């Protein structure tokens, strides 16, 4: 139970130190996010990438600083629970009128659970549920930037382009546009096309979030067009034209599907300067009601808050479901033990304790690969992962087969205990990665084969659809590889089973234990055989270094099916050529940063302006 009085000055001092630690964290986070505008204006792409990587580490650094201060100044780990109950109540008091209370509550949990034993974690002294509402938090009168700006075109629609021109200029980008009036005229026409012949209402307006969204080489204006009871979400990508001296609005993305692609979990986090992040999330959810709040927080760079909300949603789902965790369907991996809950759209991955030949790796190396992906620009082709430690599951929800699998392959990661002393056993996994579930690409293609997709003589409607499914999957696979190359990523194990297909039809890579930077790879051609014995040998007779890659050898592993081979060779034969990989490696080494678009090329106003 909570104490009935607050009589400990020590408890207040601890609470004050905690909120000071959080405020320092968010001030630094926001400052780094705000600097993205200057980096964009100066086309400092390497600086932008570096800042995105470093910002991910901010949270853990500040948690470490705060916990060390509490131990040093207050011997926090030695304080009784009565003091900690009061600390929480004082902390709640300090969150009155705070602009990031939900983030501050998560910070409180992160610091205190780092200090105290895990047996306290389910106690009511931490924030199991939010204590402070984020509804209707207002900016103070001194705040220069509200959450969003509203613009009011004339209900006739005649001045829509003029209003859009002011809207873009209000962001005060310190680079000239090639022809901004022409760009906003294209945007205005696209908006009129979406509105159609419907009558414009008295509340006809455009609302845009007041900060630009920066990622990779783009800046995005994000908002919605409102007409009566209808809302039309949109985003305007602002990019450089070739030569990187002038800007242009590259496209208009319209509707929830376009926005879901822009905010995909397979893309890097945005840099956005936000005073009230919950208000940004609320605005974005009005545009994308299918997007979970946890993914929106993560997309805004607040990954720890995303993890917190995800875990709350997961516990809620467990309470309201009854199916059991099982070994995930599909081909088992050599490095990861994968399981899922059929009713929950995610998979859980545990690093195995040992790996059969030819795998030569370690737990720390694998964790390093996953961290690399977390910090890298994922260009829509690498699924984000949520990483947890000491995760507790009800033992009753695990199948016996899954328990046997964990006991056999990852015993060091497993603990089974009656932690609460109530006779209800828990499975505690020491380290888990969680990813959104996708249909493995090999299964997607197999479904097409089974439906007649590889038989060109079969003209039934089902077979035609299957051929379209096969062709789309193979083309998307090659596109995924090329986007990864542009991001300086070599996937290592390129087999179809290591890629999945999303509900939007995008192919995404999700097996990271063998990835390398393109610039660290040594791309080679297979040497000419010197003797007939070498030419006929079934073994590799030439020297292969640890980072050597032979693109011409990909074919036998990937293209055994004739229909697959035909599509692949038509669209992506260059992937089997060492010169393709080497040329990209050399351009990246020379400092070039490729454009990778989170939307289809046919949406672009001026595709001829694109840089490579």
C-alpha positions in Angstrom: 0.0 0.0 0.0 1.1 3.6 -0.6 2.0 5.7 2.5 -0.7 8.1 3.8 1.8 10.9 4.4 4.9 12.4 2.7 7.3 13.1 5.5 10.6 12.1 4.0 12.8 14.9 2.6 15.1 12.1 1.4 12.3 10.7 -0.8 11.7 14.1 -2.3 15.4 14.6 -3.0 15.5 11.3 -4.8 12.4 12.2 -6.8 13.9 15.6 -7.7 17.2 14.0 -8.8 15.2 11.5 -11.0 13.2 14.2 -12.7 16.3 16.3 -13.2 17.9 13.3 -14.9 15.0 12.9 -17.2 14.8 16.6 -18.0 18.5 16.5 -19.0 17.9 13.5 -21.2 15.0 15.1 -23.1 16.7 18.4 -23.4 19.7 16.7 -25.1 17.4 14.5 -27.2 15.4 17.5 -28.4 18.5 19.6 -29.1 20.0 16.8 -31.3 16.7 16.4 -33.1 16.5 20.2 -33.7 20.0 20.2 -35.2 18.7 17.9 -38.0 17.3 21.0 -39.7 20.8 22.6 -40.0 22.3 19.3 -41.2 19.6 19.1 -43.9 20.2 22.7 -44.9 23.9 22.1 -45.3 23.4 18.6 -47.0 25.5 17.1 -44.2 24.3 13.5 -44.8 27.1 11.8 -42.9 26.5 14.1 -40.0 22.8 13.2 -40.1 23.5 9.5 -40.1 26.0 9.9 -37.3 23.5 11.9 -35.2 20.8 9.2 -35.8 23.2 6.5 -34.5 24.4 8.4 -31.5 20.9 9.6 -30.4 19.8 6.0 -30.0 22.4 5.7 -27.2 21.2 8.8 -25.4 18.6 7.1 -23.2 20.8 4.4 -21.8 23.5 6.9 -21.1 21.2 9.2 -19.1 19.7 6.2 -17.2 23.2 5.2 -16.2 24.1 8.7 -15.1 20.9 9.0 -13.0 21.3 5.6 -11.3 24.9 6.4 -10.5 23.9 9.7 -9.0 21.2 8.2 -6.8 23.6 5.6 -5.5 26.4 8.1 -4.9 24.3 10.8 -3.2 21.5 8.9 -1.6 22.6 5.2 -1.4 19.3 4.6 -3.2 19.6 0.8 -3.4 19.7 0.6 0.4 16.5 2.6 1.1 13.5 0.7 2.4 10.3 0.3 0.3 8.5 2.9 2.4 10.9 5.5 1.1 10.5 4.3 -2.5 6.7 4.6 -2.2 7.1 8.2 -1.2 9.6 8.8 -4.0 7.0 7.7 -6.5 4.3 10.0 -5.0 6.7 13.0 -5.0 7.7 12.2 -8.5 4.0 12.2 -9.6 3.7 15.6 -8.0 6.7 16.8 -10.0 4.9 15.7 -13.2 2.0 18.2 -12.8 2.2 20.5 -15.9 5.1 18.5 -17.3 5.1 18.2 -21.1 6.5 14.7 -21.3 5.0 12.9 -18.3 4.7 9.5 -20.1 8.4 9.6 -21.0 9.3 10.7 -17.5 7.4 7.8 -16.0 9.2 5.3 -18.2 12.5 7.0 -17.2 11.6 6.5 -13.5 11.0 2.8 -14.1 14.3 2.4 -16.1 16.4 4.0 -13.3 14.7 2.3 -10.3 14.7 -1.2 -11.8 18.4 -0.7 -12.5 19.0 0.0 -8.9 16.6 -2.4 -7.1 16.1 -6.2 -7.3 13.7 -7.5 -9.9 11.4 -8.9 -7.1 10.2 -5.4 -6.6 9.3 -4.8 -10.2 5.7 -5.8 -10.0 5.3 -3.7 -6.8 3.1 -0.6 -6.9 6.1 1.7 -6.5 6.8 1.7 -10.2 4.6 2.8 -13.0 2.8 -0.3 -14.2 0.2 1.9 -15.7 0.4 5.6 -16.5 -0.3 7.8 -13.5 -0.5 11.1 -15.4 -2.8 11.7 -18.4 -1.3 13.0 -21.6 -4.7 14.2 -22.9 -5.0 17.9 -23.7 -1.5 18.9 -22.6 -1.1 22.5 -23.7 2.0 24.4 -24.7 2.7 27.3 -22.3 2.3 30.9 -23.5 6.1 31.2 -23.8 6.3 28.2 -26.1 7.1 29.5 -29.6 5.9 26.4 -31.5 2.5 24.9 -31.0 2.0 21.2 -31.9 0.4 22.1 -35.3 -0.5 25.0 -37.5 -3.8 25.5 -39.2 -4.2 27.2 -42.6 -7.5 28.2 -44.1 -7.8 28.3 -47.8 -10.9 30.0 -49.2 -13.9 27.6 -49.5 -13.8 28.3 -53.2 -10.4 26.6 -53.3 -9.1 29.3 -55.6 -6.2 30.3 -53.4 -5.2 26.8 -52.3 -1.7 27.1 -54.0 -1.1 30.4 -52.4 -1.9 29.0 -49.0 0.3 26.0 -49.6 3.1 28.4 -50.6 2.9 30.2 -47.3 2.7 26.8 -45.5 6.0 25.6 -46.9 7.7 29.0 -46.5 6.7 29.1 -42.8 9.1 26.2 -42.2 12.0 28.6 -43.0 14.3 26.2 -44.8 17.5 28.1 -45.5 17.9 26.7 -49.0 16.3 27.9 -52.2 13.7 25.9 -54.1 14.2 25.3 -57.8 10.6 26.5 -58.4 8.4 26.4 -55.3 5.4 28.0 -56.9 5.3 25.3 -59.5 5.7 22.6 -56.9 2.9 23.8 -54.7 0.7 24.1 -57.8 1.2 20.4 -58.4 0.4 19.7 -54.7 -2.8 21.9 -54.9 -3.9 20.1 -58.0 -3.4 16.7 -56.3 -5.4 17.9 -53.3 -8.2 19.1 -55.6 -8.2 15.7 -57.4 -8.6 13.9 -54.0 -11.4 16.2 -53.0 -13.1 15.8 -56.3 -16.4 17.6 -56.9 -17.5 17.6 -53.2 -18.6 20.9 -51.7 -15.9 22.6 -49.6 -17.2 23.2 -46.1 -16.8 26.1 -43.8 -14.1 24.3 -41.8 -12.0 23.6 -44.9 -8.5 23.8 -43.6 -5.0 22.3 -43.7 -3.3 21.3 -40.4 0.4 20.5 -40.4 2.6 19.4 -37.6 4.9 22.4 -36.7 8.2 20.6 -37.0 9.7 19.0 -40.1 10.4 15.2 -40.0 14.0 14.5 -41.0 15.4 11.1 -42.1 18.3 10.2 -44.3 18.4 12.8 -47.1 14.8 14.0 -46.8 12.6 16.4 -44.9 8.9 15.8 -44.7 5.9 18.1 -44.0 3.2 16.0 -42.3 -0.4 17.0 -42.0 -4.0 16.5 -43.0 -6.5 18.2 -45.3 -9.9 18.7 -43.5 -13.2 19.2 -45.2 -16.3 18.8 -43.1 -16.2 15.4 -41.5 -13.6 14.1 -44.0 -9.9 14.1 -43.3 -7.1 13.3 -45.8 -3.7 12.6 -44.3 -0.7 13.7 -46.4 3.0 14.2 -46.4 5.2 16.3 -48.6 8.8 15.0 -49.1 11.3 17.8 -49.6 14.5 16.7 -51.3 17.5 18.2 -53.0 17.8 18.2 -56.7 21.0 16.9 -58.4 24.0 19.0 -57.3 22.5 19.4 -53.8 22.2 23.2 -54.1 18.4 23.6 -54.4 15.3 21.9 -53.1 12.1 20.6 -54.5 8.8 19.1 -53.3 9.3 15.6 -54.7 5.8 14.2 -54.3 2.6 14.2 -52.3 1.8 11.1 -50.3 -1.9 10.8 -49.7 -3.9 8.5 -47.5 -3.2 6.1 -44.7 -1.5 3.5 -46.8 1.1 6.0 -48.1 1.7 7.3 -44.5 2.0 3.8 -43.1 4.8 3.1 -45.6 6.5 6.4 -44.6 6.3 5.5 -40.9 7.1 1.8 -41.5 8.8 -0.2 -38.7 11.4 -1.2 -41.3 12.7 2.4 -41.6 15.0 4.5 -39.5 13.6 6.8 -36.8 12.8 10.3 -37.7 14.5 13.4 -36.2 11.7 15.7 -35.0 11.8 18.6 -32.6 8.8 18.1 -30.3 7.9 19.9 -27.1 4.9 17.6 -26.4 5.5 14.1 -28.0 2.2 12.7 -26.9 0.4 15.5 -28.9 2.4 14.4 -32.0 1.5 10.8 -31.5 -2.2 11.8 -31.1 -2.1 13.8 -34.3 -0.4 11.0 -36.2 -2.9 8.4 -34.9 -5.7 10.5 -36.3 -4.0 10.1 -39.6 -3.1 6.4 -39.2 -5.5 4.7 -36.8 -4.1 1.3 -37.7 -0.7 2.3 -36.5 0.0 1.2 -32.8 1.0 4.0 -30.5 4.2 2.1 -29.6 5.3 2.1 -33.2 4.6 5.8 -33.6 6.7 6.7 -30.5 9.5 4.5 -31.9 9.3 6.2 -35.3 9.7 9.5 -33.6 13.0 8.3 -32.0 11.5 7.5 -28.6 12.2 3.8 -28.8 12.2 3.2 -25.1 8.7 4.6 -24.8 7.8 2.4 -27.8 9.1 -0.6 -25.9 7.2 0.3 -22.8 3.9 0.6 -24.6 4.5 -2.5 -26.6 5.1 -4.5 -23.4 1.9 -3.1 -21.8 -0.1 -4.1 -24.9 1.5 -7.5 -24.9 0.6 -8.1 -21.2 -3.0 -7.0 -22.0 -3.1 -9.4 -24.9 -1.9 -12.3 -22.6 -4.6 -11.6 -20.1 -7.3 -11.7 -22.8 -6.1 -14.7 -24.8 -5.6 -18.4 -24.1 -3.5 -19.8 -27.0 0.0 -21.1 -26.3 3.4 -20.0 -27.4 4.8 -22.5 -29.9 7.9 -23.1 -32.1 7.4 -20.8 -35.0 6.4 -22.4 -38.3 8.9 -22.5 -41.1 12.6 -23.5 -41.5 14.5 -23.4 -38.2 17.5 -21.2 -38.1 21.0 -22.3 -36.9 21.5 -19.2 -34.7 18.1 -18.1 -33.5 15.4 -20.1 -31.7 12.1 -18.5 -32.9 8.7 -18.9 -31.3 5.4 -17.1 -31.5 1.9 -16.9 -30.1 -0.6 -17.5 -33.0 -3.0 -14.8 -31.9 -0.2 -12.1 -31.6 1.4 -10.6 -34.7 5.0 -10.8 -33.6 7.7 -13.4 -33.2 10.2 -13.9 -30.4 13.8 -14.7 -31.0 16.4 -16.1 -28.5 20.0 -16.6 -29.4 21.0 -20.2 -29.2 23.9 -21.3 -27.0 25.7 -23.2 -29.7 25.8 -23.2 -33.5 26.5 -26.1 -35.9 29.2 -25.7 -38.6 29.7 -23.8 -40.8 28.5 -21.0 -38.5 31.4 -19.3 -36.7 30.0 -16.6 -34.4 29.3 -15.8 -30.8 26.4 -14.3 -28.7 28.2 -11.0 -28.5 28.8 -10.9 -32.2 25.2 -11.6 -32.9 24.0 -8.9 -30.5 26.4 -6.5 -32.2 24.8 -7.2 -35.6 21.3 -6.5 -34.2 22.6 -3.3 -32.7 24.1 -2.3 -36.0 20.7 -2.7 -37.6 19.1 -0.6 -34.8 21.5 2.2 -35.4 21.5 2.0 -39.2 19.2 3.5 -41.8 17.0 0.5 -42.5 15.7 2.0 -45.8 12.4 0.1 -45.4 14.2 -3.3 -45.9 15.2 -4.3 -42.4 12.6 -4.9 -39.7 13.0 -3.1 -36.4 13.5 -5.2 -33.3 12.5 -4.7 -29.7 15.2 -6.0 -27.3 14.2 -7.1 -23.8 16.0 -8.6 -20.8 14.5 -10.8 -18.1 11.2 -11.3 -19.8 8.6 -13.3 -17.7 6.0 -15.5 -19.4 3.4 -17.8 -17.7 4.7 -21.4 -18.0 1.2 -22.6 -18.6 1.2 -20.7 -21.9 4.2 -22.6 -23.3 3.8 -25.8 -25.2 6.0 -28.7 -23.9 7.6 -28.9 -27.4 8.7 -25.3 -27.1 10.1 -25.8 -23.6 12.1 -28.8 -24.8 13.5 -26.7 -27.6 14.6 -23.9 -25.3 16.1 -26.4 -22.8 18.0 -28.1 -25.6 19.3 -25.1 -27.6 19.3 -22.1 -25.2 19.5 -23.4 -21.6 21.7 -20.5 -20.5 18.8 -18.1 -21.4 16.1 -20.0 -19.4 14.9 -19.8 -15.9 11.7 -21.4 -14.6 10.6 -20.2 -11.1 7.7 -19.5 -8.8 8.7 -15.9 -8.4 5.6 -14.8 -6.5 5.3 -17.9 -4.4 1.8 -18.6 -5.6 2.4 -21.9 -7.3 2.2 -20.3 -10.7 5.4 -21.1 -12.6 7.0 -18.5 -14.8 9.4 -18.9 -17.8 12.0 -16.1 -17.6 14.1 -15.5 -20.7 17.2 -13.6 -20.1 17.5 -12.0 -23.5 14.8 -11.8 -26.2 14.3 -10.0 -29.6 10.8 -9.3 -30.8 9.9 -8.6 -34.4 6.7 -8.1 -36.3 5.6 -11.4 -37.9 5.8 -11.6 -41.7 5.2 -14.3 -44.2 8.6 -15.8 -45.1 9.4 -15.2 -48.7 10.1 -18.9 -49.4 6.6 -19.8 -48.2 5.1 -16.9 -50.2 6.8 -18.2 -53.4 5.9 -21.9 -52.6 2.2 -20.9 -52.4 2.6 -19.4 -55.9 4.3 -22.6 -57.1 1.5 -24.7 -55.6 -1.2 -22.6 -57.4 0.4 -23.1 -60.8 2.5 -19.9 -60.8 5.5 -21.7 -62.4 3.6 -23.2 -65.3 3.1 -20.7 -68.1 0.8 -23.0 -69.9 -1.8 -22.8 -67.1 -4.1 -19.9 -67.9 -6.7 -20.4 -65.1 -7.4 -17.2 -63.1 -5.8 -18.8 -60.0 -2.6 -19.6 -62.0 -2.4 -16.1 -63.5 -2.7 -14.6 -60.0 -0.1 -17.0 -58.7 2.3 -16.0 -61.5 1.7 -12.3 -60.6 2.5 -13.2 -56.9 5.6 -15.0 -57.9 6.8 -12.2 -60.2 6.1 -9.5 -57.6 7.9 -11.5 -54.9 11.0 -12.0 -57.0 11.2 -8.4 -58.2 10.7 -7.1 -54.7 13.4 -9.4 -53.4 15.9 -7.9 -55.9 14.7 -4.4 -55.0 15.2 -5.2 -51.3 18.8 -6.3 -52.0 19.5 -3.1 -54.0 18.1 -0.9 -51.3 20.3 -2.7 -48.8 23.3 -2.2 -51.0 22.5 1.5 -51.2 22.4 1.6 -47.4 25.9 -0.1 -47.3 24.5 -3.4 -46.1 25.4 -6.8 -47.4 22.8 -9.3 -45.9 25.2 -12.3 -45.8 22.7 -15.1 -46.0 20.6 -14.2 -49.0 18.3 -17.2 -49.0 14.6 -16.6 -49.5 13.7 -17.8 -46.0 15.6 -14.9 -44.4 13.2 -12.4 -46.1 9.6 -11.8 -45.3 6.8 -10.0 -47.2 4.7 -7.4 -45.4 1.0 -6.8 -45.8 1.8 -3.9 -48.1 3.7 -6.4 -50.4 7.2 -5.1 -49.5 10.0 -7.6 -49.0 11.9 -7.1 -45.8 15.1 -8.7 -44.5 15.0 -10.0 -40.9 17.9 -12.4 -40.2 20.9 -10.3 -39.1 23.5 -12.7 -37.8 25.6 -12.5 -41.0 25.2 -8.9 -42.2 28.3 -6.9 -43.0 28.9 -3.4 -44.3 29.3 -3.5 -48.1 32.5 -1.5 -47.6 33.9 -4.3 -45.4 33.3 -7.0 -48.1 35.8 -8.1 -50.7 33.8 -8.8 -53.9 35.6 -11.2 -56.2 35.1 -13.2 -59.4 35.5 -16.9 -59.2 39.1 -17.6 -60.5 39.6 -19.4 -63.8 40.2 -23.1 -63.2 43.9 -24.0 -63.9 43.3 -27.7 -64.5 40.5 -30.0 -65.5 40.5 -31.5 -62.0 39.8 -28.1 -60.5 37.1 -27.4 -63.1 35.3 -30.6 -62.3 35.8 -30.5 -58.5 32.7 -30.3 -56.4 34.7 -28.5 -53.7 35.9 -24.9 -53.6 39.5 -25.3 -54.8 40.5 -21.6 -54.5 41.2 -19.5 -51.4 38.2 -17.8 -49.8 38.9 -15.1 -47.1 36.4 -14.4 -44.3 35.0 -11.3 -46.0 35.2 -12.6 -49.6 32.0 -12.6 -51.6 31.5 -14.2 -55.1 28.2 -12.8 -56.6 28.2 -15.1 -59.5 27.8 -18.0 -57.1 24.4 -16.7 -55.8 22.5 -18.2 -58.7 22.7 -21.9 -57.8 21.4 -21.2 -54.3 18.6 -18.8 -55.4 17.5 -19.7 -58.9 16.8 -23.4 -58.9 13.2 -22.8 -60.1 13.0 -21.9 -63.8 10.2 -19.5 -63.4 12.0 -17.7 -60.6 15.2 -17.6 -62.6 13.4 -16.1 -65.6 12.0 -13.2 -63.6 15.2 -12.6 -61.6 17.4 -12.5 -64.7 15.0 -10.2 -66.5 15.0 -7.6 -63.6 18.0 -8.3 -61.4 20.7 -10.1 -63.4 23.2 -7.4 -62.3 23.1 -8.8 -58.8 25.1 -11.8 -60.1 27.8 -9.5 -61.4 30.7 -8.6 -59.2 31.0 -5.2 -61.0 27.6 -4.1 -59.6 28.6 -4.7 -56.0 32.1 -3.3 -56.4 30.9 -0.1 -58.1 28.5 0.6 -55.2 31.2 -0.2 -52.7 33.5 2.3 -54.4 30.9 5.1 -54.5 30.0 4.6 -50.8 33.7 4.7 -49.9 34.0 7.9 -51.9 31.4 9.4 -49.6 28.3 9.1 -51.7 25.0 8.7 -49.9 22.3 7.1 -52.1 18.6 8.3 -52.2 16.2 5.5 -51.1 12.6 6.5 -51.4 9.8 5.5 -48.9 7.3 5.7 -51.8 6.9 4.4 -55.3 8.7 6.2 -58.1 5.5 6.8 -60.0 4.4 9.2 -57.2 7.3 11.6 -57.9 6.6 14.9 -59.6 10.0 15.1 -61.3 11.7 11.7 -61.2 14.4 13.0 -63.6 15.7 15.2 -60.8 16.7 12.2 -58.7 20.2 11.6 -57.6 21.7 8.1 -57.7 
